[in-house]
Amino acid sequence: MHNFELARPTSVAQARELMAEREHSIFKAGGIDVLDHLKEHLLEPPRLVDLKSLPGMRDIAVQPDGALRIGSLITLAEVAASTAVRKTHPALAQACGEAASPQIRNVATLGGNVLQRPRCWYYRQESYKCLKKGGDVCFAVGGENRYHAIFGGGPSYAPHPSNAAVPLVAYGAQFVLEGEKGPRTVAAGEFFVPPSKDPERENQIQPGEVLTEIRVPATTLWRSAYAELRERAAFDWPLVAAATAVRLDGGVVKEARIVLGAVAPIPWRSARAEQALIGKALDAAGVGAAASAAIVGAAPLSDNGYKVSLLQTLLKRTLLSMA
């Protein structure tokens, strides 16, 4: 591992100053993904700016209307255990509770989970200069691609790794970023960048910006759920995941949000599945129509066609759990 200087700022402004002082410095929150990058020599920063001690960024504030304002440094375990989150935004609590292992959830932050880089083995190996690292080829296309994207791929097929980002998009959350020009707010649904726009990036965060807060709207009239399927019930990455949110009136779906995870380079919102569900009940027929619509346009690679049927099954279960 390359030697680096560790800096512990006491404010976001100081953190940004410490970053600017030394070129190629990076921020660290929980440090799970950063440590992996350092060990794999994917990053060799001269300075690591530790954000974990910044005040006021590890709280959950429930607003009068039931909306949430969540500090980005809160751990996944804290989100999963929060009575407020579990009561009003159960899909988010479930997603955070499913991520990684208990040891990692006690350290990893919500902001870090959203901003983590892909887990594609070609990207993670120093010897492969893939598209994510400025190369000119996605090795997964002609290589081992069992866990890669079946939607929205091209030119890169690495799936987005965040559990929490999936329900955050479904809830219509917003990310508050603080940078050189002050704070700005970006909708979760617009925050993530597909590889067709820029294969080297997964989101809109700019150099030197800090994700300080996540704002999640109230869900008083909505039901929501999150589920994922893995090869192992213990610590593992999901093969497919889904976050669903619906607003019912008289037992009929009036609005629906269906976001899929681990199947695309970004959290994948399925407008087809949403439209197929609107006007129907949360019964076998309505849920079956939505699950069938969700896989339209899937383009699996040589080894990941199994994700198509797996996704259908998971989506049916997730939707029916809200009935």
Salt bridges, closest charged atoms under 4 A:
GLU5 OE1 - ARG22 NH1 2.87
GLU5 OE2 - ARG47 NH2 3.27
GLU21 OE1 - ARG47 NH1 2.95
GLU23 OE2 - HIS24 NE2 3.66
ASP33 OD1 - HIS37 ND1 3.47
ASP33 OD1 - ARG119 NH2 3.24
ASP33 OD1 - ARG124 NH2 2.79
ASP36 OD1 - LYS39 NZ 3.90
ASP36 OD2 - ARG119 NH1 2.87
GLU40 OE1 - ARG124 NH1 3.93
GLU44 OE2 - HIS41 ND1 3.19
ASP50 OD2 - ARG8 NE 3.69
ASP50 OD1 - LYS28 NZ 3.41
GLU78 OE1 - ARG58 NE 3.06
GLU98 OE1 - ARG230 NH2 3.09
GLU202 OE1 - ARG117 NE 2.41
GLU202 OE2 - LYS132 NZ 2.72
GLU209 OE2 - ARG184 NE 2.67
GLU213 OE1 - ARG69 NH2 3.08
GLU213 OE1 - ARG215 NE 2.62
GLU228 OE2 - ARG230 NE 3.59
GLU231 OE2 - ARG146 NH2 2.96
ASP236 OD2 - ARG232 NE 3.55
GLU255 OE2 - ARG247 NE 2.70
GLU274 OE2 - ARG269 NE 2.69
